[in-house]
């Protein structure tokens, strides 16, 4: 009986050790899933790259959330052709032409404009403090833009928000910045009326939309 008791204690001890190891590994694997590399919004929509050749849709790494906010969850490669394939000249010539450091591009819904930007494919093509924002519908080609963060992973428990210029008839990405505990809004639905949620240089707050020209 004593021998059987020792055997049972050994068996139960081994089972307990195995259970502890399993639970530890399971908890670790669950933690690895929340790495900031996947969309966060419950009812969000992944923003796709605007491919000039009409090919397969590929994510930009940016998500548009139901409350009207945007954030960059991953730094993905921009697959569009470099600026040049969609250059336009007629409208810009009418405006007197572009400056030496500008190019005439289809900047917004078939509307040509002189734009000064550094084209890119990945963040590695951009300087420190910049990120490569892929082309989205109605926006200029992929370009390096100011970035205080590059993905959500740079912002701790907050998101890496996408800041937009938002006037009465178009939107254009200005850059990226972390959400903060001092923010007075998270998305456009927090502002209402003729206001949108934008980055003011230190936090996110409601700003009035300007009139389009």
Order of alpha helices (4+ residues) and beta strands (2+ residues): alpha-beta-beta-beta-alpha-beta-beta-beta-beta-beta-beta-beta-beta
